[in-house]
Amino acid sequence: MTDDKKFRGLESRLNKDDSLRKEFLKDPVKVLKREGVEVTPAMASNLKAQFKDLQLQKLPKAAAVSIRIRVCVGVTF
């Protein structure tokens, strides 16, 4: 399966499955690795920092259900 199809499939499941979405919001690195996405230590650190900056823990619990997730890979220079 190509990475693009893998990400689109994961994105679709994240937006349909409340429990998977909540797990992803709690620990995105764990979910990505389980889904077969290679996550380097630097990527994991960056992702964790970004999620920490979002301050998701301060949102009402009901908000986690209405969050739409988009999974993509980007390259920056």
TIRO-2110 file (N, C-alpha, C; in Angstrom, 1 decimal):
// TIRO-2110
0.9, -1.2, 0.0, N, 1, A
0.0, 0.0, 0.0, CA, 1, A
0.9, 1.2, 0.0, C, 1, A
0.6, 2.2, -0.9, N, 2, A
1.4, 3.4, -0.9, CA, 2, A
1.1, 4.2, 0.3, C, 2, A
2.1, 5.1, 0.7, N, 3, A
1.9, 6.0, 1.8, CA, 3, A
0.7, 6.9, 1.7, C, 3, A
0.4, 7.3, 0.5, N, 4, A
-0.8, 8.2, 0.3, CA, 4, A
-2.0, 7.5, 0.6, C, 4, A
-2.2, 6.2, 0.1, N, 5, A
-3.4, 5.4, 0.5, CA, 5, A
-3.4, 5.1, 2.0, C, 5, A
-2.3, 4.8, 2.5, N, 6, A
-2.2, 4.5, 4.0, CA, 6, A
-2.7, 5.7, 4.8, C, 6, A
-2.2, 6.9, 4.4, N, 7, A
-2.6, 8.1, 5.2, CA, 7, A
-4.1, 8.5, 4.9, C, 7, A
-4.6, 8.3, 3.7, N, 8, A
-6.0, 8.6, 3.5, CA, 8, A
-6.9, 7.6, 4.2, C, 8, A
-6.5, 6.3, 4.3, N, 9, A
-7.2, 5.3, 5.0, CA, 9, A
-7.3, 5.7, 6.5, C, 9, A
-6.1, 6.0, 7.0, N, 10, A
-6.0, 6.4, 8.5, CA, 10, A
-6.8, 7.6, 8.7, C, 10, A
-6.7, 8.6, 7.9, N, 11, A
-7.5, 9.8, 8.1, CA, 11, A
-9.0, 9.5, 8.1, C, 11, A
-9.4, 8.7, 7.2, N, 12, A
-10.9, 8.3, 7.1, CA, 12, A
-11.3, 7.6, 8.4, C, 12, A
-10.5, 6.7, 8.9, N, 13, A
-10.8, 5.9, 10.1, CA, 13, A
-10.8, 6.9, 11.3, C, 13, A
-9.9, 7.8, 11.4, N, 14, A
-9.8, 8.7, 12.5, CA, 14, A
-11.0, 9.6, 12.6, C, 14, A
-11.6, 9.9, 11.4, N, 15, A
-12.8, 10.8, 11.4, CA, 15, A
-14.1, 10.1, 11.5, C, 15, A
-14.0, 8.7, 11.5, N, 16, A
-15.2, 7.9, 11.6, CA, 16, A
-15.3, 7.2, 13.0, C, 16, A
-14.2, 6.9, 13.6, N, 17, A
-14.1, 6.1, 14.8, CA, 17, A
-13.7, 7.0, 16.0, C, 17, A
-14.7, 7.3, 16.8, N, 18, A
-14.4, 8.2, 18.0, CA, 18, A
-13.3, 7.7, 18.9, C, 18, A
-13.3, 6.4, 19.2, N, 19, A
-12.3, 5.8, 20.1, CA, 19, A
-10.9, 5.9, 19.5, C, 19, A
-10.7, 5.7, 18.2, N, 20, A
-9.4, 5.8, 17.5, CA, 20, A
-9.0, 7.3, 17.5, C, 20, A
-9.9, 8.2, 17.2, N, 21, A
-9.6, 9.6, 17.2, CA, 21, A
-9.2, 10.1, 18.6, C, 21, A
-9.8, 9.6, 19.6, N, 22, A
-9.4, 10.0, 21.0, CA, 22, A
-8.0, 9.5, 21.3, C, 22, A
-7.8, 8.2, 20.9, N, 23, A
-6.5, 7.6, 21.1, CA, 23, A
-5.4, 8.4, 20.4, C, 23, A
-5.7, 8.8, 19.1, N, 24, A
-4.7, 9.5, 18.3, CA, 24, A
-4.4, 10.9, 19.0, C, 24, A
-5.5, 11.6, 19.5, N, 25, A
-5.3, 12.9, 20.1, CA, 25, A
-4.5, 12.7, 21.4, C, 25, A
-4.6, 11.6, 22.0, N, 26, A
-3.8, 11.4, 23.3, CA, 26, A
-2.4, 11.0, 23.0, C, 26, A
-2.2, 10.1, 22.0, N, 27, A
-0.8, 9.6, 21.6, CA, 27, A
-0.7, 9.4, 20.1, C, 27, A
-0.5, 10.4, 19.3, N, 28, A
-0.5, 10.2, 17.9, CA, 28, A
0.7, 9.4, 17.4, C, 28, A
1.8, 9.4, 18.1, N, 29, A
3.0, 8.6, 17.7, CA, 29, A
2.7, 7.1, 17.8, C, 29, A
2.0, 6.7, 18.9, N, 30, A
1.7, 5.3, 19.1, CA, 30, A
0.8, 4.8, 18.0, C, 30, A
-0.2, 5.6, 17.7, N, 31, A
-1.2, 5.3, 16.6, CA, 31, A
-0.5, 5.2, 15.3, C, 31, A
0.3, 6.2, 14.9, N, 32, A
0.9, 6.2, 13.6, CA, 32, A
1.9, 5.0, 13.5, C, 32, A
2.6, 4.6, 14.5, N, 33, A
3.5, 3.5, 14.5, CA, 33, A
2.7, 2.2, 14.3, C, 33, A
1.6, 2.1, 15.0, N, 34, A
0.8, 0.9, 15.0, CA, 34, A
0.2, 0.7, 13.5, C, 34, A
0.0, 1.8, 12.9, N, 35, A
-0.6, 1.8, 11.5, CA, 35, A
0.5, 1.6, 10.5, C, 35, A
1.7, 1.4, 10.9, N, 36, A
2.8, 1.1, 10.0, CA, 36, A
3.5, 2.4, 9.4, C, 36, A
3.3, 3.5, 10.0, N, 37, A
4.0, 4.7, 9.6, CA, 37, A
5.3, 4.8, 10.3, C, 37, A
6.4, 5.0, 9.6, N, 38, A
7.7, 5.1, 10.2, CA, 38, A
7.8, 6.5, 10.8, C, 38, A
8.1, 6.5, 12.1, N, 39, A
8.2, 7.8, 12.9, CA, 39, A
9.6, 7.8, 13.5, C, 39, A
10.4, 8.7, 13.0, N, 40, A
11.8, 8.8, 13.6, CA, 40, A
11.7, 9.5, 14.9, C, 40, A
12.7, 9.4, 15.7, N, 41, A
12.7, 10.1, 17.0, CA, 41, A
12.5, 11.6, 16.9, C, 41, A
13.1, 12.2, 15.9, N, 42, A
12.9, 13.6, 15.6, CA, 42, A
11.4, 13.9, 15.3, C, 42, A
10.8, 13.1, 14.4, N, 43, A
9.4, 13.3, 14.0, CA, 43, A
8.5, 13.2, 15.3, C, 43, A
8.8, 12.2, 16.1, N, 44, A
8.0, 11.9, 17.3, CA, 44, A
8.1, 13.1, 18.2, C, 44, A
9.3, 13.6, 18.4, N, 45, A
9.5, 14.8, 19.3, CA, 45, A
8.7, 16.0, 18.8, C, 45, A
8.8, 16.2, 17.5, N, 46, A
8.1, 17.3, 16.9, CA, 46, A
6.6, 17.2, 17.0, C, 46, A
6.1, 16.0, 16.7, N, 47, A
4.7, 15.8, 16.7, CA, 47, A
4.2, 16.0, 18.2, C, 47, A
4.9, 15.4, 19.1, N, 48, A
4.5, 15.6, 20.5, CA, 48, A
4.4, 17.1, 20.9, C, 48, A
5.4, 17.8, 20.5, N, 49, A
5.5, 19.2, 20.8, CA, 49, A
4.3, 20.0, 20.2, C, 49, A
4.0, 19.6, 18.9, N, 50, A
2.9, 20.3, 18.3, CA, 50, A
1.6, 20.0, 19.0, C, 50, A
1.4, 18.7, 19.4, N, 51, A
0.1, 18.4, 20.1, CA, 51, A
0.1, 19.1, 21.4, C, 51, A
1.2, 19.2, 22.1, N, 52, A
1.3, 19.9, 23.4, CA, 52, A
0.9, 21.4, 23.2, C, 52, A
1.4, 22.0, 22.1, N, 53, A
1.0, 23.4, 21.8, CA, 53, A
-0.5, 23.6, 21.6, C, 53, A
-1.1, 22.5, 21.1, N, 54, A
-2.6, 22.6, 20.8, CA, 54, A
-3.4, 22.7, 22.1, C, 54, A
-2.8, 22.3, 23.2, N, 55, A
-3.5, 22.3, 24.5, CA, 55, A
-4.8, 21.6, 24.4, C, 55, A
-4.8, 20.4, 23.8, N, 56, A
-6.1, 19.6, 23.7, CA, 56, A
-6.7, 19.2, 25.0, C, 56, A
-5.8, 19.1, 26.0, N, 57, A
-6.3, 18.6, 27.3, CA, 57, A
-7.2, 19.7, 28.0, C, 57, A
-7.1, 20.9, 27.5, N, 58, A
-8.0, 22.0, 28.0, CA, 58, A
-9.3, 22.1, 27.3, C, 58, A
-9.5, 21.3, 26.2, N, 59, A
-10.8, 21.4, 25.5, CA, 59, A
-11.8, 20.5, 26.3, C, 59, A
-13.1, 20.9, 26.2, N, 60, A
-14.1, 20.1, 26.9, CA, 60, A
-14.1, 18.7, 26.2, C, 60, A
-14.4, 17.7, 27.0, N, 61, A
-14.4, 16.3, 26.5, CA, 61, A
-15.2, 16.1, 25.2, C, 61, A
-16.3, 16.8, 25.1, N, 62, A
-17.2, 16.6, 24.0, CA, 62, A
-16.5, 17.2, 22.7, C, 62, A
-15.5, 18.1, 22.8, N, 63, A
-14.9, 18.7, 21.7, CA, 63, A
-14.1, 17.6, 20.9, C, 63, A
-13.5, 16.6, 21.6, N, 64, A
-12.7, 15.6, 21.0, CA, 64, A
-13.6, 14.8, 19.9, C, 64, A
-14.9, 14.8, 20.1, N, 65, A
-15.7, 14.1, 19.2, CA, 65, A
-15.9, 14.9, 17.9, C, 65, A
-15.9, 16.2, 18.0, N, 66, A
-16.2, 17.0, 16.9, CA, 66, A
-14.9, 17.5, 16.1, C, 66, A
-13.7, 17.1, 16.6, N, 67, A
-12.5, 17.4, 15.9, CA, 67, A
-12.3, 16.6, 14.7, C, 67, A
-12.0, 17.3, 13.6, N, 68, A
-11.7, 16.6, 12.3, CA, 68, A
-10.2, 16.5, 12.2, C, 68, A
-9.7, 15.3, 11.8, N, 69, A
-8.3, 15.2, 11.7, CA, 69, A
-7.9, 15.0, 10.3, C, 69, A
-6.8, 15.7, 9.9, N, 70, A
-6.2, 15.5, 8.6, CA, 70, A
-4.8, 15.1, 8.7, C, 70, A
-4.5, 14.0, 8.1, N, 71, A
-3.1, 13.4, 8.2, CA, 71, A
-2.4, 13.7, 6.9, C, 71, A
-1.2, 14.3, 7.0, N, 72, A
-0.4, 14.6, 5.8, CA, 72, A
1.0, 14.6, 6.1, C, 72, A
1.8, 14.5, 5.1, N, 73, A
3.3, 14.6, 5.3, CA, 73, A
3.8, 15.8, 4.6, C, 73, A
4.6, 16.6, 5.2, N, 74, A
5.2, 17.7, 4.6, CA, 74, A
6.7, 17.8, 4.7, C, 74, A
7.2, 18.5, 3.8, N, 75, A
8.7, 18.7, 3.8, CA, 75, A
9.0, 20.1, 3.9, C, 75, A
9.8, 20.5, 4.8, N, 76, A
10.2, 21.9, 5.0, CA, 76, A
11.7, 22.0, 4.9, C, 76, A
12.1, 23.2, 4.4, N, 77, A
13.6, 23.4, 4.3, CA, 77, A
14.0, 24.6, 5.1, C, 77, A
END
